């Protein structure tokens, strides 16, 4: 099946020649187009900045168009602008002229729409950014990305009567390693905002596909889904969203941000999972999602 690509400064859409499923995949944190101005403005080196990436998640799932579903990829890196935050999650500790109005915990920790830190709370910048710079990033990158995502979901709903957004991420291995005994060994975290963002039948179908491929899956702990899942998950409007977090150590050398020898084995397993999801959503699950 041919790959029809639409390219924008903020994103890339890879579209199948024939749309076979209401599934839409997105990867908002695997962007790695680092511009020189941004890099020079940071106190971190490129390897340190890249620690905030969901590195190479796009390569794990880029086959999806071959089985009939579209893929939306962010080009801008997460450290530059975070597509998985609301556009009003502005950090007063980073952006000039932003008032402190009792921000949410993500903003307080430096992980707003324009992040202040990368992993291990390492500061990205020497000082503050102007509000003009923040608004430029939101208007030039964040808004086009979300417009494209909204359009892909609306198309799926028009064709199939509903949409299922699968928001793909990867998590540091330490995010699981520090959990309690019940979550030890977790490889994938499936998030549905504790049942709020997707019909139970669809969530169970996704988990079954993961289980059948041998993954150890946790539901909503420690990641239930952030802005994208919360914003686009509207089951009563036939718009469903789940988040999938993959343990990076399954495919990545985390310290060097390089693919490991296990990458292709994991990609094959993820391929089996997504193929089942596309098949089920184009057939058996349609009535259950209404």
N, C-alpha and C positions, 0 to 999 in steps of 0.2 A: 504494500500500500504506500502511495506517495506521501511525502511530508510537505505540506504547504506551510511555509514559514512567513510570519509577519514580524518585522523587526522595528523596534522603537528604541530610543535612547534609554528608556527605563525598563523595557521588558522585551521578551521574545515569545511569540505564540507559535507553537508547532501544532498544526492542525492536520487531522487525517483527511484524505481525499473523500472518504465516505464516513460519515458520522454514524457509529453503530451503538452508542451508549449515552445515557444521561450523565455519565461520570465526567468530571472536570478535575484534572490534577493541577496543583500549583506548587511551586517551590519558591517561597518569598525570601529565603535566607541563603541561597547558594550563589548569589551574584558575586562576581569577582572582577568587575571593571573598575579598577582603582585608578582614579585620575591623579596626575602628578601634583596638582594644587592641593588636593586633599591629603596626600601622603606627606607633603612638605609641611602641612599645618599640624601634623601629629608629632607627639613625642615618642611614639612607638615605631618599631621597625615593621616591615611588611608581614613577617611571620607572626608577630604579636598581634597585629591588627586582624590577621586572618583567623585568629583563634575564635572570633565571634561568628564565623561563617558556619553554615551547615554545608561544609565543604563537599563538593562533588555529588550532592544529592541529585542534581540535575542529570548526571551521568548514570546514576542508579536507575532512573525512571524514564530515560529519553526514548525508550522503545514503545511507549504507550500509544503513540500515533499509529504504530504498525498494527495495533489491535482495535483501532477505531475510536479513540478518545483523544481530546485535545490536552495540551500541556502549556501552562503559562509559567515562564521563568523570569524572575527578576534579574536584571543585569547589574543594577547598582548594589554594592555590598551592604550588608546589614550595618556595618560600622558607620556608614555614610548616611543612610536613611533606612528605617526599619518599617517594612511593609506590613508587619504583623502588629502594628500599634495604630491606635486612632490618631488622626491628624492633629487632634487637640491635646495629645499627651506631650506637652512641651515642658522641658525641664528648666525651672528658674535658676538652678545652679549652673546651667550651661549657656542659656540663651538670654541675651540682654533684653530687658524690658518685659520679661514674663513675670507676672505676679505669682507669689506662692499662695495657692488657694486650697491647701490641703490635698495635695496631689496623691494619686494612688501609689501603692507600694512599688510598682514597676518604675515609675518616674523617680520616686525617691531614691531608688537604688541605682539610678543613672541609666536606665534602660527605657527611655521614652522614644518618641518617634525619631528624634535625632539623638542617638545614644551619646552618653558622656563617658562610658567605660566599655571595655571588652571583658572577656572572661577574667575571673579572679579580681574583679573590680579595679583593673588597671586603667587609669585615665588616658583618654585619647588625645586631649588637647592641653596646651599650656595655660590657656585662659578661656574666656568666654567667646561665643559666636554672636554675631549680630542677628537681630530678628529678621533682617533682610535675607541673610544667608539661609536661615532656617526655612523661611517662606519659599525661597527659590527651590530648595530641595523638595519640599512638599508639593509645590505646584508643577515642577518639571519632572518629578519621578514618582512620588507617591500617588498623586491623583490619576495620572494616566494608567498606572498599574491597576488601580482599583476600578477604573472605568472599564478596562479590558476584561477584568475578572467578572464584573457585573454583566457585561455583554455576553460572555461565554455561558454563564449560568442562565441568562434569559433565553438564549438560543436553545439550550438543552431543554428548558421547560416548555418552550414552544413546540419542539419536535416530539418530546417524549412524555410531556405532562408533569415532569418533575426533574430536579437536578440533584446530583450527589457530588459535592465538592470534597476532594481528598487533599488535605493540606499537609504536604510532606516536609518533614524536618529530620534533623539528627541531633542527638544529645551527647554531651561528654560522658564518657564511661563513669566518671566520678559522680554524676548525678544519680546513678543507680547504685553505685558501690557504697554510698553513705546511707542508703535506705535500710529500713528494718528487715528482719529475717524473712517476712512474708513476700517482700519484693526482690530479695536477692535472686540473681539469675535472670531478671527481666531483660529482655532484648529489645522489645518494642512496647511503647506505651500508646494505647489507643484512647484518644480523648473525644468525648462528646458533650462536654460541659455538664457532666453528671446527668445525662439524659435530655438536656434542653436543646441540643443543636441538631438532632437527627432522630428519625423514627427508629424505635428499638429493633424492628426487623432488619433494617439496613445495617445498624451497628453490629448486630449479632452475625449477619452475613459476612461483614468485613472481618470480624474476629474469627469466625469459623475458617475463612480462607487463610488467615495467618496461622491459626492452630494446626491446620492440616499440612502446612509447610514446615511444621516443626518449631515455630517460634514460641518462645516463652513470653506471653503477653500480659501486661498489666493494664487495667482500665482506669484512666483518669488520675493515676498516682505515679509520679508526681506532677504530671502535666495534663491538665484537663482541656487545654485549648485556650488560645489567647484571642486577640482582636478578630482575626479572620474567622475563626470558628464561631465566635460569639456574634459577630456582625452578620454573617451570611447564613448561619444556621437558623432557619425559620420553617420548622416542619409543618406548621399549620398553613403555610403558603407554598407547600410542596418544594421547598428549598432546604436541602439537608447538607450538613457539613460535619466532617470528622477530621481529627488531626492524628497523624501517624508520626511518632518520634522513634527513630532508629538509633540504637547504641552505636556511636561512631567507631568504637573499637572493633566492630564486626567487619569493617572495610577500610579503615583509615589508620595510618600512623599519626596519632594526634599531635605529637610534639613537633613533627616536621611538616604536618598538613600534606602528606603524600598518601596516595592510594597504597593499600597493603596487598599482599598476595591473595587475600581472601575476597577481594573486591568482586571478581567475576562470578565466584560461587554465590555470593550474596545477591548480585544482580539477577542471576538466574532464578533464585528463590523468590525474590520480589516480583520477577516477571510472572512466575506461576501464580502468585497471589493476585496480582492485578488482572491477569487474564481471567481468572475465576470471577472477580468482581465485575468486570466488563460483561462477561457472559451472563451472570445472574441478573444484573440490572437491566439488560436488554431483553430479558425473558421473565423469569419467575417472580422477581421482586417488585415489578411495576405496580401490581394491584395492592400489595402490602404497603407501599409508600404513599398511597393516596390518602 
